Amino acid sequence: SLQGTAAVRVLDQVWTADGAMCLVTELLEGEPLDEVLERVEAGGHRADVAFVVRLFDAVVDTLRSSHDMGIVHRDLKPENVFVLSARRGGGVRLLDFGFAKFTRLRALTATGMVAGSPSYIAPETWLGRSDVIDHRVDVYGLGAVIFRCLAGGPPFTGGGDLARLLREATSAPRPSLHALCPSLPSEIDDWVLQTLAVDPAERFQGVGAMWHAFCHVLDIGAVRAAPPR
């Protein structure tokens, strides 16, 4: 059970007359991360490191717990990170948890459809490498979301073309976050290279290790004392 984590709490499940399943969840007050970022950026600003650390610390803990139970989210994106209203105590909820636990992942199909959100999909998912699709897709997805927060855009966009996005995600050089956000130390690009590595074997092997390295590069005092995993 993910009770006590930042995963949105599901209270019940019901079925409609035509057989569709509906989930009854806790009532959330706030807005999705993508809307928060768009509002901040419309004012000529970017999300700062303090905001990112405060927001994603709980998300990392949630993913670590889920991965320990063998549950992979597989659809991490700004729309699925819900920022709770400050007047309700603030915090964060991770939405659509377990998206792919019930959905077979596959490569780009003949109709151009993929399971997940294109700009945050790990390369092995694009390529349909079911033999290596595991919790490391969440390392890539979460890293891409953090990149989006700090850079003002996802690491790859394909210029709106899905086939081009596939090529970028699976073979293009990893982008420089330092170049897009010069206030960050140049070492952040080493973190990007390992977080967004095409080969999952070359990636951080857990979200805890990825987050620990991120905090270390940015000299964040809240680096976990517990061994990363």
C-alpha positions, 0 to 999 in steps of 0.5 A: 500500500502507498498509504502515507505517501504522496500518491493520490488517495483512492477511496473507492472504485465503481463501474458505469452502466457501460462497464467503464471503471471510475476511481473515487479519490480524495478531493484535491485543491490546487493545480497541476505542475504544468499550470504552475510552470506556465504561470511562472514562465508567463511572468518571465521567470523559471521555477527555482531550485528550492521549489523543485527540492521542496516539491519532488522530495515527497515524489521521490519517496513515493516512487521509492516505496512503489518501486520496492513493491514492484509498482512502476508509474510509467507516465511521469509528467508535469500534468501528473504532479499536483501542487496542493494549495498553500491554504490547505497546507501545501504539499504534492500528490502524484496522480495516475499512479500505476498507469502502466500496471494495467497497460502493456507498453509498446513501441511506436505503432503504425498509427503513431500512438504510444503509451505515455506522454511523448516528451517524458517517455524513456528510450526503451519504451519508444523502442519497445524493449520490454525486456528492460522496461522496469523502474528505470523508466521512472528515473528517466521520466522524473529526471525529464520532469525536473529538467522541464522545471529548471530549463523551461521546457522538456529535454526533447520536443521533436518540434511537434513531430512524433517521429523526430521526437523518437529519434531525439529521445533514442539517439540524440546527444543529451541537452545541456541543462547548464546552458539553458540555466547558467545559474546551475553548476556545470556539473549538472550536465553530468547528472543529466547524462546519467539520468537521461541515458539512452541505455537504462544500464547506464542510468541511475539505477533508482530514483533515490540515487538520482535524487541524491546525486541531484542534491549533491551537485546543487549542494542541497543540505537535505541530502538523504542520510539513508543509502540511495536506491 
